[in-house]
Amino acid sequence: MSRSRRISLVLPPWLAHALRAQRGPVPWSAVTRGALSAGPLLLVAVETGRTSLGVVAAIAAMLAGINDRPGSRRVSVKRLGVPALGGALGLVIGTYAGDETGAVVLTVVLTVVGLVAGGMSAVGPVASASGTQLLVGAAIGAGMPLPEAGWERALAFLAGAGWLLALRLALPTPGSLAGDFRFDGERAAVAGVYDAVAALLDAVGGPDAIRRRAALTAALDHAQDALAGPRLRRYASSSTERRLHAQYAAALPLAEAATALAWAEEPVSERASEGPRRLAAAVRDNTHTGPLPAPSRSVPALRALDDALLQAAEVFDQGGGGDLHTRPRTAKDRLCAAFGTAGREYGLRVALCFGASSAVAQALHRSQWYGEHEHWYWLPATAVFLVKPDLGPLASRVLNRAAGTVLGALLFAGLAVVLPRPEGLIALVALSGALIPVATRHFAAQTAVVTVLVLALVMVGGEAQASAGRIGETLLACAIVLIVGHLPMPGRRGGGVHARLAAASRAAYAYLTHVLDEADAPRIGGSGTPSDHRATRWTLRREAYRTLAEARTAISLSAHELPALARHTEGADEVADLLERLVDTTTACAVHLDDTGRIGPRHTERLAAVLDELTGPGERVGLRLPRTPLAG
């Protein structure tokens, strides 16, 4: 009798990441906005005889469409508007530098711009998108000769991005009829927090609890960002918005209690999650909570959960506003991030990639390696996207960019033969704009759609069909970025990972120290309104979990690099695991402290154990761990 052997194919991490795609429902609202953005802008420009400005405006709308992600309208102002300002500035710099300087000076200017944009990208996601559009704008301004002056191109760029932003602010989204549609993004984000609490309670005591706790952190981060977007006034001025703030604040003690129950690893009854689910439905439908399940108060964490449910029910009935428990980043914080380890390392790599690709592009342009061709922006613009670490590991970015460009260029070459001009090409631009929100789930798909859109745009603008040249330039950009990505740099490799891990460590220890100090302080405040200690504790807990999630993301990306790069951050995942245990244990200590007035011996033992375990791995990755009252 023969035995059948089952052979499983294990892909290397860098290849597995390149093949991985995000899943989820089709974002029909974003698809609609994409269809109404670049295509109609280009059509108006062609009809009015300003085709070149229409091409610039459509490119801006396309870049804004890539940043058009789920969230509140207020956040979209910053997420779409700030990068557009960066792109407009890049257009001005690139246009005037290209017109007034020679090839050598222009390359130096673009290299300096790359250094600045790379350092900016370490500040945060919006700054990273701004740096990207700054560089893309500089490449287009210098490498796409247009009859208009730089300031006219910049205004066209702002108009294109502004048009998509106006669509984002004006058009309602599905399911927004349950209240003021202006806050449908905030409502969905807050409801997602209560759903995540319920999901964590269902997973308590099971193998899925860790993943559900991470999902709760992501939901809290998303809601916090949605509610804390830019505003003209300091505080929420609408009663609907104040109510949403209060509902978010009411979810924090629920999240705290659910985390403590997950830490205890003791299963709870199924009805424990009924209350948070009813609260989620009340937020989503803008209704009252209705009756909540009967309390179960056998352990401190369950008592905390029931108290939080009662407080939430009271808040839902009154809705008088609430603290978001955030500490705004100062200008000093942003400068420290830009000039810190991660900012310096990323800035140098971006500068080298952008400068080298610009020099090579100009040399190929002057030698006319692919025939008579006015434009050389494609090579440096491609390098910009390839060098961005937030788009995935380096090997994954290169593979997907190359595959997506080849697919998109070949597809456009076939379509260009049969489509009427310019009507068919304008329709193709509109279709591509509609596909971008779906294509962003995989970098190769996004690249293919963007390639088709840009090739259609420049052909409408008068450029000859150049699919073969675009493929060659993309492969050159891939080679440049791969080489620069593996070059030794001043300082320690993996600076971005270590910087985020250090930030997570500082936040975790600050949270722990506050809880230990709170245990030694006299008990203040009543059961109805959280004391100042508790409000500060929630702020510190949010910072600890948020910075830990950011570190986790950076570590995961680094682990999927080629072995030559991944080895520089070995051991970081172990430290992140221990920090996560430390923050979870601190949360359980806080819940027990609220119930009994002290930290129990089991909690103290677990804290001491995880602090001892952190010492060795922390030293191996070069992490300086602060001392705490418990350790001292």
VENQUIPE-V445915 format. One record per residue. N is the residue number from 1. PHI is phi as a letter, one per 20 degrees, with the letter a starting at -180 (* if undefined). D_LAST is the distance of its C-alpha to the last C-alpha in Angstrom with 1 decimal. Layout:
((N & PHI & D_LAST) (N & PHI & D_LAST))
//
This chain:
((1 & * & 65.6) (2 & e & 63.6) (3 & e & 60.0) (4 & e & 59.0) (5 & e & 56.0) (6 & d & 53.9) (7 & e & 52.7) (8 & d & 49.9) (9 & e & 49.6) (10 & d & 46.0) (11 & e & 46.0) (12 & f & 43.6) (13 & g & 40.8) (14 & f & 42.5) (15 & f & 45.8) (16 & f & 44.5) (17 & f & 42.9) (18 & f & 46.2) (19 & e & 48.1) (20 & e & 45.7) (21 & c & 46.9) (22 & f & 45.5) (23 & c & 47.2) (24 & q & 48.0) (25 & f & 50.9) (26 & f & 53.2) (27 & f & 52.1) (28 & f & 55.6) (29 & f & 54.8) (30 & f & 53.4) (31 & f & 56.4) (32 & f & 58.8) (33 & f & 57.2) (34 & f & 57.4) (35 & f & 61.1) (36 & e & 61.8) (37 & d & 60.0) (38 & f & 61.0) (39 & f & 64.4) (40 & f & 65.8) (41 & f & 64.6) (42 & f & 66.4) (43 & f & 69.5) (44 & f & 69.7) (45 & f & 69.3) (46 & f & 72.0) (47 & f & 74.4) (48 & e & 73.9) (49 & m & 74.3) (50 & d & 70.7) (51 & f & 69.7) (52 & f & 67.4) (53 & f & 65.3) (54 & f & 65.3) (55 & f & 63.8) (56 & f & 61.0) (57 & f & 60.4) (58 & f & 60.4) (59 & f & 57.8) (60 & f & 55.6) (61 & f & 56.1) (62 & f & 55.3) (63 & f & 52.0) (64 & f & 51.1) (65 & f & 52.1) (66 & f & 49.6) (67 & e & 46.9) (68 & e & 48.4) (69 & d & 45.8) (70 & g & 45.3) (71 & q & 43.7) (72 & e & 44.7) (73 & f & 47.4) (74 & f & 45.2) (75 & f & 42.9) (76 & f & 46.0) (77 & f & 47.0) (78 & f & 43.9) (79 & f & 44.0) (80 & e & 47.7) (81 & f & 48.4) (82 & f & 45.8) (83 & f & 46.5) (84 & f & 50.2) (85 & f & 49.7) (86 & f & 48.2) (87 & f & 51.1) (88 & f & 53.6) (89 & f & 52.0) (90 & f & 52.2) (91 & g & 55.8) (92 & f & 56.6) (93 & f & 54.8) (94 & f & 56.4) (95 & f & 59.9) (96 & f & 60.2) (97 & f & 58.6) (98 & f & 60.9) (99 & f & 63.9) (100 & d & 63.4) (101 & c & 61.8) (102 & e & 62.7) (103 & f & 61.0) (104 & f & 58.8) (105 & f & 57.6) (106 & f & 57.1) (107 & f & 55.0) (108 & f & 52.8) (109 & f & 52.5) (110 & f & 51.6) (111 & f & 49.0) (112 & f & 47.3) (113 & f & 47.5) (114 & f & 45.8) (115 & f & 43.0) (116 & f & 42.4) (117 & f & 42.8) (118 & f & 40.4) (119 & f & 37.6) (120 & g & 38.4) (121 & f & 38.0) (122 & f & 34.2) (123 & f & 33.8) (124 & r & 34.7) (125 & f & 37.6) (126 & f & 40.0) (127 & f & 39.4) (128 & f & 40.0) (129 & f & 43.2) (130 & f & 44.2) (131 & f & 43.7) (132 & f & 45.8) (133 & f & 48.6) (134 & g & 48.6) (135 & f & 49.2) (136 & f & 51.8) (137 & f & 53.5) (138 & f & 53.7) (139 & f & 55.1) (140 & f & 57.7) (141 & f & 58.6) (142 & e & 59.3) (143 & d & 60.7) (144 & c & 62.7) (145 & f & 65.6) (146 & c & 66.7) (147 & f & 69.4) (148 & e & 67.2) (149 & f & 65.1) (150 & f & 61.3) (151 & f & 60.9) (152 & f & 63.2) (153 & f & 61.3) (154 & f & 58.0) (155 & f & 59.6) (156 & f & 60.9) (157 & f & 57.5) (158 & f & 56.0) (159 & f & 58.9) (160 & f & 58.3) (161 & f & 54.6) (162 & f & 55.4) (163 & f & 58.0) (164 & f & 55.6) (165 & f & 53.1) (166 & f & 55.9) (167 & f & 56.7) (168 & f & 53.1) (169 & e & 53.1) (170 & e & 56.6) (171 & e & 57.1) (172 & f & 55.8) (173 & d & 54.0) (174 & g & 54.9) (175 & n & 53.7) (176 & e & 53.3) (177 & e & 56.0) (178 & e & 53.6) (179 & r & 52.8) (180 & f & 52.7) (181 & f & 53.0) (182 & f & 51.1) (183 & d & 47.8) (184 & f & 48.6) (185 & f & 45.8) (186 & f & 43.2) (187 & f & 44.7) (188 & f & 44.4) (189 & f & 40.8) (190 & f & 39.7) (191 & f & 41.7) (192 & f & 40.1) (193 & f & 36.7) (194 & f & 38.1) (195 & f & 39.8) (196 & f & 36.6) (197 & f & 34.8) (198 & f & 37.8) (199 & f & 37.7) (200 & f & 34.1) (201 & f & 34.9) (202 & f & 37.8) (203 & e & 35.7) (204 & g & 33.0) (205 & n & 32.8) (206 & d & 34.8) (207 & f & 34.4) (208 & e & 35.0) (209 & f & 32.0) (210 & f & 29.8) (211 & f & 32.8) (212 & f & 33.5) (213 & f & 30.0) (214 & f & 30.4) (215 & f & 33.8) (216 & f & 32.4) (217 & f & 30.1) (218 & f & 33.2) (219 & f & 35.2) (220 & f & 32.8) (221 & f & 32.6) (222 & f & 36.4) (223 & f & 36.9) (224 & f & 34.5) (225 & f & 36.4) (226 & f & 39.7) (227 & e & 39.1) (228 & d & 37.4) (229 & f & 40.2) (230 & f & 41.9) (231 & b & 43.9) (232 & f & 46.2) (233 & d & 44.7) (234 & f & 41.1) (235 & d & 41.2) (236 & f & 43.2) (237 & d & 46.7) (238 & e & 48.2) (239 & f & 47.9) (240 & f & 47.7) (241 & f & 44.7) (242 & f & 43.0) (243 & f & 43.5) (244 & f & 41.9) (245 & f & 38.9) (246 & f & 38.5) (247 & f & 39.0) (248 & f & 36.3) (249 & f & 33.8) (250 & f & 34.9) (251 & f & 34.0) (252 & f & 30.3) (253 & f & 29.4) (254 & f & 31.8) (255 & f & 29.9) (256 & f & 26.6) (257 & f & 28.2) (258 & f & 29.9) (259 & f & 26.7) (260 & f & 25.1) (261 & f & 28.3) (262 & f & 28.3) (263 & f & 24.7) (264 & f & 25.9) (265 & l & 28.9) (266 & d & 31.3) (267 & g & 34.7) (268 & d & 35.9) (269 & f & 39.6) (270 & f & 41.6) (271 & f & 42.2) (272 & f & 38.6) (273 & e & 39.4) (274 & f & 42.6) (275 & g & 41.2) (276 & g & 39.4) (277 & f & 42.6) (278 & f & 44.8) (279 & f & 42.6) (280 & f & 42.9) (281 & f & 46.7) (282 & f & 46.8) (283 & f & 45.1) (284 & f & 47.3) (285 & e & 50.5) (286 & l & 49.6) (287 & c & 50.5) (288 & f & 49.0) (289 & f & 46.7) (290 & m & 49.1) (291 & f & 48.0) (292 & d & 44.6) (293 & f & 43.9) (294 & f & 43.3) (295 & f & 39.6) (296 & c & 37.8) (297 & c & 34.9) (298 & e & 33.9) (299 & c & 30.1) (300 & g & 27.7) (301 & f & 28.0) (302 & f & 31.8) (303 & f & 31.8) (304 & f & 29.9) (305 & f & 32.4) (306 & f & 35.3) (307 & f & 34.0) (308 & f & 33.6) (309 & f & 37.1) (310 & f & 38.6) (311 & f & 37.0) (312 & f & 38.2) (313 & f & 41.7) (314 & f & 41.8) (315 & f & 40.7) (316 & f & 43.4) (317 & f & 46.0) (318 & d & 45.1) (319 & m & 43.4) (320 & e & 42.4) (321 & n & 40.1) (322 & a & 36.3) (323 & f & 33.4) (324 & e & 32.8) (325 & l & 29.1) (326 & c & 29.3) (327 & d & 28.2) (328 & f & 31.1) (329 & f & 30.5) (330 & e & 31.5) (331 & f & 33.8) (332 & f & 30.9) (333 & g & 29.1) (334 & f & 32.4) (335 & f & 33.0) (336 & f & 29.6) (337 & f & 30.4) (338 & f & 33.9) (339 & d & 33.0) (340 & f & 29.8) (341 & g & 29.7) (342 & f & 31.4) (343 & f & 34.0) (344 & f & 35.0) (345 & f & 35.4) (346 & f & 37.3) (347 & f & 39.3) (348 & f & 40.6) (349 & f & 41.6) (350 & f & 43.4) (351 & f & 45.1) (352 & f & 46.4) (353 & f & 47.6) (354 & f & 49.2) (355 & f & 50.8) (356 & f & 52.1) (357 & f & 53.5) (358 & f & 55.2) (359 & f & 56.7) (360 & f & 58.0) (361 & f & 59.3) (362 & f & 61.3) (363 & f & 62.7) (364 & f & 63.8) (365 & f & 65.2) (366 & f & 67.3) (367 & e & 68.6) (368 & l & 69.5) (369 & f & 68.2) (370 & c & 68.9) (371 & n & 71.9) (372 & f & 72.5) (373 & b & 69.3) (374 & e & 68.0) (375 & d & 64.4) (376 & c & 61.5) (377 & f & 58.5) (378 & f & 57.9) (379 & f & 56.1) (380 & f & 53.5) (381 & f & 53.0) (382 & f & 52.4) (383 & f & 49.9) (384 & g & 47.9) (385 & f & 47.4) (386 & f & 46.8) (387 & e & 44.0) (388 & f & 42.0) (389 & f & 39.0) (390 & f & 38.7) (391 & e & 42.1) (392 & p & 40.8) (393 & f & 40.2) (394 & f & 42.5) (395 & f & 44.7) (396 & f & 45.1) (397 & f & 46.0) (398 & f & 48.6) (399 & f & 50.2) (400 & f & 50.5) (401 & f & 51.7) (402 & f & 54.4) (403 & f & 55.5) (404 & f & 55.5) (405 & f & 57.5) (406 & f & 60.0) (407 & f & 60.5) (408 & f & 60.7) (409 & f & 63.1) (410 & f & 65.4) (411 & f & 65.5) (412 & f & 66.3) (413 & g & 69.0) (414 & f & 70.7) (415 & f & 70.4) (416 & f & 71.6) (417 & f & 74.9) (418 & d & 75.8) (419 & e & 74.2) (420 & f & 76.4) (421 & d & 75.3) (422 & e & 73.7) (423 & g & 73.7) (424 & f & 72.4) (425 & f & 69.6) (426 & f & 68.6) (427 & f & 68.4) (428 & f & 66.3) (429 & f & 63.9) (430 & f & 63.6) (431 & f & 63.1) (432 & f & 60.4) (433 & f & 58.6) (434 & f & 58.7) (435 & e & 57.3) (436 & g & 54.3) (437 & g & 52.0) (438 & e & 52.7) (439 & f & 52.6) (440 & f & 49.0) (441 & f & 47.8) (442 & b & 48.5) (443 & f & 48.6) (444 & f & 51.9) (445 & f & 53.6) (446 & f & 52.4) (447 & f & 53.6) (448 & f & 57.0) (449 & f & 57.5) (450 & f & 56.5) (451 & f & 58.8) (452 & f & 61.7) (453 & f & 61.1) (454 & f & 60.8) (455 & f & 63.8) (456 & f & 65.8) (457 & f & 64.8) (458 & f & 65.8) (459 & f & 69.0) (460 & f & 69.9) (461 & f & 69.1) (462 & o & 71.8) (463 & e & 69.9) (464 & f & 71.6) (465 & f & 70.1) (466 & c & 67.5) (467 & f & 65.7) (468 & f & 66.1) (469 & f & 64.7) (470 & f & 61.7) (471 & f & 60.9) (472 & f & 61.2) (473 & f & 59.0) (474 & f & 56.3) (475 & f & 56.3) (476 & f & 56.0) (477 & f & 53.1) (478 & f & 51.4) (479 & f & 52.0) (480 & f & 50.6) (481 & f & 47.4) (482 & f & 46.9) (483 & f & 47.4) (484 & f & 45.2) (485 & f & 42.5) (486 & d & 42.2) (487 & f & 42.5) (488 & f & 39.6) (489 & c & 38.0) (490 & g & 36.0) (491 & n & 32.2) (492 & e & 30.5) (493 & f & 32.5) (494 & m & 31.2) (495 & f & 29.8) (496 & f & 30.3) (497 & f & 28.3) (498 & f & 25.3) (499 & f & 25.4) (500 & f & 25.5) (501 & f & 22.7) (502 & f & 20.5) (503 & f & 21.6) (504 & f & 20.8) (505 & f & 17.3) (506 & f & 16.7) (507 & f & 18.4) (508 & f & 16.6) (509 & f & 13.1) (510 & f & 14.7) (511 & f & 16.2) (512 & f & 13.1) (513 & f & 11.3) (514 & f & 14.7) (515 & f & 15.1) (516 & f & 11.9) (517 & f & 13.0) (518 & f & 16.5) (519 & f & 15.6) (520 & e & 14.6) (521 & e & 17.7) (522 & f & 21.2) (523 & f & 23.3) (524 & c & 25.8) (525 & n & 28.7) (526 & d & 31.2) (527 & f & 31.9) (528 & e & 34.5) (529 & d & 32.8) (530 & f & 29.2) (531 & f & 27.0) (532 & f & 25.7) (533 & f & 22.2) (534 & f & 23.8) (535 & f & 25.9) (536 & f & 23.0) (537 & f & 21.2) (538 & f & 24.4) (539 & f & 24.6) (540 & f & 21.1) (541 & f & 22.0) (542 & f & 25.3) (543 & f & 23.8) (544 & f & 21.4) (545 & f & 24.3) (546 & f & 26.7) (547 & f & 24.9) (548 & f & 24.2) (549 & f & 27.9) (550 & f & 28.9) (551 & f & 26.8) (552 & g & 28.4) (553 & f & 31.8) (554 & f & 31.3) (555 & f & 30.0) (556 & f & 33.0) (557 & f & 35.5) (558 & f & 34.1) (559 & f & 34.4) (560 & e & 38.1) (561 & f & 39.0) (562 & f & 41.1) (563 & g & 39.2) (564 & f & 39.4) (565 & e & 37.2) (566 & f & 35.1) (567 & f & 33.7) (568 & f & 31.7) (569 & c & 29.4) (570 & f & 29.1) (571 & n & 25.8) (572 & f & 25.1) (573 & f & 26.3) (574 & f & 23.8) (575 & f & 20.8) (576 & f & 22.6) (577 & g & 22.9) (578 & f & 19.3) (579 & f & 18.5) (580 & f & 21.2) (581 & f & 19.9) (582 & f & 16.5) (583 & f & 18.5) (584 & f & 20.9) (585 & f & 18.2) (586 & f & 16.7) (587 & f & 20.4) (588 & f & 21.0) (589 & f & 18.1) (590 & f & 19.7) (591 & f & 23.1) (592 & f & 22.1) (593 & f & 20.4) (594 & f & 23.7) (595 & e & 25.7) (596 & d & 24.0) (597 & n & 21.8) (598 & b & 18.6) (599 & e & 16.8) (600 & f & 18.5) (601 & f & 17.2) (602 & f & 18.8) (603 & f & 16.9) (604 & f & 13.5) (605 & f & 14.6) (606 & f & 16.0) (607 & f & 12.9) (608 & f & 10.9) (609 & f & 14.1) (610 & f & 14.7) (611 & f & 11.3) (612 & f & 12.1) (613 & f & 15.7) (614 & f & 15.0) (615 & g & 13.8) (616 & f & 17.3) (617 & g & 19.5) (618 & f & 17.6) (619 & f & 18.1) (620 & f & 21.7) (621 & e & 22.6) (622 & m & 21.0) (623 & e & 18.4) (624 & e & 15.5) (625 & e & 12.6) (626 & f & 10.3) (627 & e & 6.5) (628 & c & 5.9) (629 & g & 5.0) (630 & f & 5.5) (631 & f & 3.8) (632 & e & 0.0))
//
